[in-house]
Amino acid sequence: MVQQYNYEPIKWKQLTIYISESDSWQHQPLHQTLLGIARKQGITGMTVMRAISGYGKHGIFRTMNELDPSIESSVLPLIITVIDSESAITEFFSLVKDMLKDKFVTCQNLEILSPLVTL
């Protein structure tokens, strides 16, 4: 059975940024720089997730060595999701696009189904 909601779903955007733990901007970790800018801009939500393994455009497989944590790679993938209105995402991206020149970035429409989230 499909649940009915008593409100109109809100149409937002999700910007997804794929970087690595070793990426930096002006001697600071890139993900922390992006978090700071998002917070300063009043972005509704941003999450940085650390992947346990993956590979990118160069085909180098990165993974955490669970048997010997002392040799854990410092270049594991990070996935950053930024969620807000289209105008806020556009403004945020205009501020960070130079930092992300060689990074994989996607943007997709979202339909928010939770009534707890409002603009």
GROMACS elastic network, one bead per residue, 0.5 to 0.9 nm:
[ bonds ]
;  ai    aj funct       b0    kb
    4     7     6  0.89789   500
    5     8     6  0.76037   500
    5     9     6  0.83687   500
    5   113     6  0.81536   500
    5   115     6  0.84695   500
    6   115     6  0.89586   500
    7    10     6  0.89032   500
    7   115     6  0.76803   500
    8   113     6  0.87491   500
    9   111     6  0.60882   500
    9   112     6  0.57316   500
    9   113     6  0.58126   500
    9   114     6  0.82155   500
    9   115     6  0.82859   500
   10   110     6  0.81409   500
   10   111     6  0.58615   500
   10   112     6  0.54196   500
   10   113     6  0.75449   500
   10   117     6  0.86382   500
   10   118     6  0.77610   500
   10   119     6  0.86008   500
   11    85     6  0.73844   500
   11    86     6  0.84365   500
   11   109     6  0.69555   500
   11   110     6  0.57889   500
   11   112     6  0.65554   500
   12    83     6  0.70456   500
   12    84     6  0.56387   500
   12    86     6  0.60873   500
   12    89     6  0.89977   500
   12   108     6  0.86478   500
   12   109     6  0.60088   500
   12   110     6  0.50551   500
   12   111     6  0.63498   500
   12   112     6  0.71355   500
   13    82     6  0.81315   500
   13    83     6  0.58288   500
   13    84     6  0.57323   500
   13    85     6  0.57574   500
   13    86     6  0.54980   500
   13    88     6  0.89119   500
   13    89     6  0.68579   500
   13   107     6  0.67598   500
   13   108     6  0.56787   500
   13   110     6  0.53568   500
   13   111     6  0.83991   500
   14    81     6  0.65292   500
   14    82     6  0.55339   500
   14    84     6  0.68115   500
   14    85     6  0.85635   500
   14    86     6  0.86170   500
   14    89     6  0.77161   500
   14   106     6  0.81194   500
   14   107     6  0.55610   500
   14   108     6  0.53839   500
   14   109     6  0.63481   500
   14   110     6  0.64533   500
   15    80     6  0.79979   500
   15    81     6  0.57128   500
   15    82     6  0.50124   500
   15    83     6  0.64895   500
   15    84     6  0.86740   500
   15    89     6  0.70586   500
   15    93     6  0.84854   500
   15   105     6  0.71051   500
   15   106     6  0.57659   500
   15   108     6  0.66873   500
   16    79     6  0.69114   500
   16    80     6  0.55869   500
   16    82     6  0.64127   500
   16    83     6  0.88264   500
   16   104     6  0.83533   500
   16   105     6  0.56305   500
   16   106     6  0.51492   500
   16   107     6  0.61974   500
   16   108     6  0.83454   500
   17    78     6  0.81511   500
   17    79     6  0.58075   500
   17    81     6  0.64701   500
   17    82     6  0.82752   500
   17   100     6  0.83111   500
   17   103     6  0.72828   500
   17   104     6  0.61447   500
   17   106     6  0.66433   500
   17   107     6  0.88484   500
   18    77     6  0.70379   500
   18    78     6  0.59394   500
   18    80     6  0.64376   500
   18   103     6  0.63645   500
   18   104     6  0.53960   500
   18   105     6  0.63084   500
   18   106     6  0.87431   500
   19    22     6  0.83614   500
   19    23     6  0.67155   500
   19    30     6  0.82783   500
   19    31     6  0.80784   500
   19    76     6  0.86872   500
   19    77     6  0.58894   500
   19    78     6  0.52359   500
   19    79     6  0.65253   500
   19    80     6  0.79493   500
   19   100     6  0.86027   500
   19   103     6  0.62938   500
   19   104     6  0.74376   500
   20    23     6  0.55424   500
   20    30     6  0.87190   500
   20    31     6  0.87499   500
   20    50     6  0.87342   500
   20    74     6  0.83329   500
   20    75     6  0.53882   500
   20    76     6  0.55506   500
   20    78     6  0.51478   500
   20    79     6  0.82349   500
   21    24     6  0.82709   500
   21    29     6  0.74753   500
   21    30     6  0.80806   500
   21    31     6  0.79098   500
   21    50     6  0.81742   500
   21    74     6  0.60838   500
   21    76     6  0.56580   500
   21    77     6  0.62790   500
   21    78     6  0.62435   500
   22    29     6  0.71779   500
   22    30     6  0.81876   500
   22    74     6  0.62775   500
   22    75     6  0.51968   500
   22    76     6  0.79210   500
   22    77     6  0.89858   500
   23    28     6  0.85837   500
   23    29     6  0.61415   500
   23    30     6  0.55106   500
   23    31     6  0.79005   500
   23    75     6  0.81820   500
   24    27     6  0.59111   500
   24    28     6  0.52691   500
   24    31     6  0.77637   500
   24    32     6  0.88486   500
   24    33     6  0.82482   500
   24    99     6  0.88080   500
   25    28     6  0.53536   500
   25    29     6  0.63351   500
   25    30     6  0.52464   500
   25    31     6  0.89439   500
   25    33     6  0.71156   500
   25    99     6  0.68939   500
   26    29     6  0.84008   500
   26    30     6  0.85565   500
   26    33     6  0.89924   500
   27    30     6  0.86296   500
   28    31     6  0.85601   500
   28    32     6  0.71695   500
   28    33     6  0.66833   500
   29    32     6  0.54436   500
   29    33     6  0.64216   500
   29    34     6  0.88607   500
   30    33     6  0.50446   500
   30    34     6  0.61869   500
   30    35     6  0.85946   500
   30    99     6  0.80198   500
   31    34     6  0.51237   500
   31    35     6  0.61596   500
   31    36     6  0.86729   500
   31    48     6  0.71904   500
   31    78     6  0.81534   500
   31    80     6  0.77110   500
   32    36     6  0.61790   500
   32    37     6  0.87006   500
   33    36     6  0.51697   500
   33    37     6  0.63597   500
   33    38     6  0.86827   500
   34    37     6  0.51821   500
   34    38     6  0.60995   500
   34    39     6  0.85697   500
   34    96     6  0.73806   500
   34    99     6  0.89389   500
   35    38     6  0.51180   500
   35    39     6  0.61069   500
   35    40     6  0.85303   500
   35    46     6  0.71059   500
   35    47     6  0.83849   500
   35    48     6  0.84702   500
   36    39     6  0.52156   500
   36    40     6  0.61078   500
   36    41     6  0.85929   500
   37    40     6  0.50601   500
   37    41     6  0.60964   500
   37    42     6  0.86149   500
   37    43     6  0.87382   500
   37    92     6  0.78417   500
   37    95     6  0.81744   500
   37    96     6  0.82235   500
   38    41     6  0.51185   500
   38    42     6  0.62281   500
   38    43     6  0.52125   500
   38    44     6  0.84518   500
   38    45     6  0.82698   500
   38    46     6  0.73453   500
   38    82     6  0.82472   500
   38    92     6  0.68710   500
   39    42     6  0.50746   500
   39    43     6  0.58872   500
   39    44     6  0.83365   500
   39    45     6  0.86064   500
   39    46     6  0.85100   500
   40    43     6  0.77531   500
   41    88     6  0.82328   500
   41    91     6  0.86544   500
   41    92     6  0.72165   500
   42    45     6  0.86887   500
   42    88     6  0.85483   500
   43    46     6  0.73150   500
   43    82     6  0.76563   500
   43    83     6  0.73264   500
   43    84     6  0.62427   500
   43    85     6  0.88119   500
   43    88     6  0.68641   500
   43    89     6  0.79640   500
   43    92     6  0.79961   500
   44    82     6  0.80113   500
   44    83     6  0.62949   500
   44    84     6  0.54343   500
   44    85     6  0.84780   500
   44    88     6  0.88547   500
   44   119     6  0.82515   500
   45    81     6  0.79938   500
   45    82     6  0.58011   500
   45    83     6  0.52088   500
   45    84     6  0.67633   500
   46    80     6  0.69920   500
   46    81     6  0.54955   500
   46    83     6  0.63336   500
   46    84     6  0.89527   500
   47    79     6  0.80997   500
   47    80     6  0.55876   500
   47    81     6  0.53159   500
   47    82     6  0.67092   500
   47    83     6  0.89095   500
   48    78     6  0.65948   500
   48    79     6  0.58006   500
   48    81     6  0.66589   500
   48    82     6  0.89710   500
   49    77     6  0.85058   500
   49    78     6  0.55498   500
   49    79     6  0.51379   500
   49    80     6  0.62444   500
   49    81     6  0.83509   500
   50    53     6  0.88824   500
   50    76     6  0.71223   500
   50    77     6  0.61866   500
   50    79     6  0.65128   500
   50    80     6  0.88438   500
   51    54     6  0.71138   500
   51    63     6  0.84163   500
   51    76     6  0.64512   500
   51    77     6  0.53439   500
   51    78     6  0.58875   500
   51    79     6  0.72747   500
   52    62     6  0.82067   500
   52    63     6  0.58664   500
   52    64     6  0.59307   500
   52    76     6  0.69958   500
   52    77     6  0.76689   500
   53    61     6  0.73519   500
   53    62     6  0.53322   500
   53    64     6  0.65400   500
   53    76     6  0.66137   500
   53    77     6  0.70175   500
   54    60     6  0.82971   500
   54    61     6  0.57756   500
   54    62     6  0.53826   500
   54    63     6  0.65866   500
   54    76     6  0.74982   500
   54    77     6  0.65489   500
   55    58     6  0.75166   500
   55    59     6  0.55474   500
   55    60     6  0.54477   500
   55    62     6  0.59564   500
   55    63     6  0.87762   500
   55    76     6  0.88778   500
   55    77     6  0.77925   500
   56    59     6  0.54146   500
   56    60     6  0.67167   500
   56    61     6  0.77572   500
   56    77     6  0.86368   500
   56   104     6  0.89879   500
   57    60     6  0.80229   500
   58    61     6  0.88677   500
   62    73     6  0.71917   500
   62    75     6  0.71501   500
   62    76     6  0.58942   500
   62    77     6  0.76573   500
   63    66     6  0.89592   500
   63    72     6  0.77415   500
   63    73     6  0.68678   500
   63    75     6  0.87254   500
   63    76     6  0.65570   500
   63    77     6  0.88424   500
   64    67     6  0.89221   500
   64    68     6  0.88552   500
   64    69     6  0.75422   500
   64    71     6  0.82492   500
   64    72     6  0.51991   500
   64    73     6  0.61265   500
   64    74     6  0.88813   500
   64    76     6  0.74940   500
   65    68     6  0.55839   500
   65    69     6  0.57873   500
   65    70     6  0.83018   500
   65    71     6  0.66962   500
   65    72     6  0.53725   500
   65    73     6  0.77039   500
   66    69     6  0.57645   500
   66    72     6  0.78882   500
   68    71     6  0.60216   500
   68    72     6  0.72544   500
   69    72     6  0.51176   500
   69    73     6  0.88852   500
   70    73     6  0.89364   500
   71    74     6  0.89228   500
   72    75     6  0.88767   500
   72    76     6  0.88459   500
   73    76     6  0.62281   500
   75    78     6  0.88506   500
   82    89     6  0.76308   500
   83    88     6  0.88549   500
   83    89     6  0.73731   500
   83   110     6  0.85751   500
   84    87     6  0.81305   500
   84    88     6  0.60383   500
   84    89     6  0.60466   500
   84   119     6  0.83507   500
   85    88     6  0.52622   500
   85    89     6  0.61907   500
   85    90     6  0.85729   500
   85   119     6  0.79121   500
   86    89     6  0.51736   500
   86    90     6  0.60660   500
   86    91     6  0.86014   500
   86   109     6  0.86449   500
   87    90     6  0.50882   500
   87    91     6  0.61666   500
   87    92     6  0.85665   500
   88    91     6  0.51329   500
   88    92     6  0.60377   500
   88    93     6  0.85176   500
   89    92     6  0.50589   500
   89    93     6  0.60031   500
   89    94     6  0.85112   500
   89   107     6  0.89191   500
   90    93     6  0.52400   500
   90    94     6  0.62032   500
   90    95     6  0.88405   500
   91    94     6  0.51861   500
   91    95     6  0.65686   500
   92    95     6  0.52648   500
   92    96     6  0.65294   500
   92    97     6  0.85691   500
   93    96     6  0.51417   500
   93    97     6  0.55103   500
   94    97     6  0.55861   500
   94    98     6  0.82697   500
   95    98     6  0.76730   500
   95    99     6  0.86789   500
   96    99     6  0.53503   500
   96   100     6  0.66049   500
   97   100     6  0.50707   500
   97   101     6  0.62539   500
   98   101     6  0.54172   500
   98   102     6  0.89771   500
   99   102     6  0.82768   500
   99   103     6  0.84755   500
  100   103     6  0.50174   500
  100   104     6  0.77714   500
  100   105     6  0.78411   500
  101   104     6  0.84890   500
  112   115     6  0.79799   500
  112   117     6  0.75503   500
  113   116     6  0.88193   500
  113   117     6  0.84686   500
  114   117     6  0.60428   500
  114   118     6  0.89128   500
  115   118     6  0.71960   500
